[in-house]
């Protein structure tokens, strides 16, 4: 999918290589990023980071889900999905920006154990599930189905919620418009990375950290409306012009990073991104989420 976006859209080379080779960027001896820092800070979006904890919590990445009675383990094409994480929404501190998340209840995330869908085909729908339960479930975890590969029962990591501020990706038009030098670009990459330092970049809301392109909101809008993005025809579909304004309705719900602690690996050290329309979040229609996998 990223090849076709490169061919029919913007190049995905790093900013230093892409423009430095054309001689369009100033020398690295120029000013630092500090001159743009106030503006870049004004672009930040709050997010809720998932931080490892030893506390007695129900929220966790990996392990097994505490599903409510009567809620079956989700399947796709006759195979159980892999459990990714669950969040007790009442454990989110009041100082965090919830973006309309309910104050209580549980949110569960699942994905195909074979990782054979990447969210670029309308037929991928169903290979992930986001389930909302109105009440927290503090019972024993649901045993894994026999048909779930043992390698897809990930190591459990209890998590707490921490408010952070995320920066837009360098491909964001507002960042690209600054014409950052190679030196400033490197400093900006460090600034973005330092939000999570040396830990996996798991978080709710905020900006995504794309591994490939930065148009996932548009991808979700097109694919969820039936356009296959597996080739150039999808991006040239005549319905795109009519649908494109709807990309502004989509926000990142969850970014789940590759994580050595849980033995989660998405493609080649990639990430999973769960997106939702603002109106669906308000209506608690988590079944309408769209997921995208990106990797190197």
Number of C-alpha atoms within 10 A of each C-alpha: 16 16 15 15 18 14 11 12 11 10 15 17 13 13 20 19 12 14 17 15 10 9 11 12 18 16 12 12 9 11 13 17 18 12 10 14 13 10 13 17 13 9 14 15 15 18 26 23 26 26 18 14 14 9 9 9 14 21 26 24 27 22 22 21 26 19 24 17 9 6 9 10 16 20 19 16 9 8 16 22 28 30 26 25 23 26 26 22 21 16 17 20 15 10 8 15 18 18 16 12 16 17 15 16 17 24 22 22 21 22 24 24 22 12 15 12 19 19 28 25 20 18 14 20 20 21 26 28 26 21 20 20 15 15 14 19 17 12 12 10 13 15 12 19 13 8 10 17 15 12 11 20 19 19 18 16 19 22 23 23 21 15 19 17 16 26 24 21 20 20 20 13 11 14 19 13 10 11 15 23 23 21 18 21 21 15 16 23 13 12 16 17 16 12 15 17 11 8 15 18 21 23 26 24 22 24 22 28 20 21 15 20 21 19 13 26 21 19 26 29 24 25 21 20 13 14 22 21 23 18 15 15 12 21 20 13 13 10 14 16 10 8 13 14 11 14 17 12 15 22 21 23 25 23 26 23 20 20 19 12 13 16 15 22 16 18 16 10 15 20 27 24 26 26 26 23 24 18 12 15 21 13 12 16 16 21 16 17 23 31 29 20 23 21 16 10
